[in-house]
Amino acid sequence: MRFEKITSRLGARVRGADLSRPLDAAGAAAIRAGLDEHAVLFFFDQPRLSAEEQVRFARAFGEI
């Protein structure tokens, strides 16, 4: 997974993540660190996520 800055202050594209699959601890930590660093993350090249997959992704970061 890699983060590509969009501007010098805010935002990054996330490449190499498949949000339709469960995140392991390392993947969740990498996304959390990317969010801390860039404030906004854009996930490109994702398959259409079901409601269940979206909830599973969100739960990787805490209680919904």
C-alpha positions, -999 to 999 in steps of 0.1 A, spaced: 0 0 0 13 34 -9 2 70 -4 7 96 -30 3 133 -19 -23 153 -38 -13 187 -25 14 199 -2 -10 203 27 -39 179 24 -49 146 9 -34 115 -6 -43 88 -31 -41 53 -16 -28 27 -41 -26 -11 -35 -54 -15 -10 -84 -38 -16 -112 -26 7 -134 -55 -3 -111 -78 18 -108 -78 55 -79 -56 68 -53 -71 89 -38 -51 118 -9 -39 97 -32 -27 69 -54 -8 94 -24 7 111 -10 19 77 -43 35 67 -46 51 102 -11 65 98 -18 78 63 -50 95 76 -30 111 104 -4 123 80 -26 134 51 -60 142 68 -80 130 37 -75 97 18 -89 88 -16 -90 51 -24 -87 44 -62 -93 13 -82 -118 -3 -57 -144 -28 -66 -180 -19 -58 -183 -25 -20 -214 -40 -5 -229 -25 26 -215 -53 46 -180 -47 32 -182 -10 40 -193 -17 76 -164 -42 80 -139 -16 67 -153 11 91 -151 -13 121 -114 -18 116 -111 18 129 -134 16 159 -170 13 170 -196 25 144 
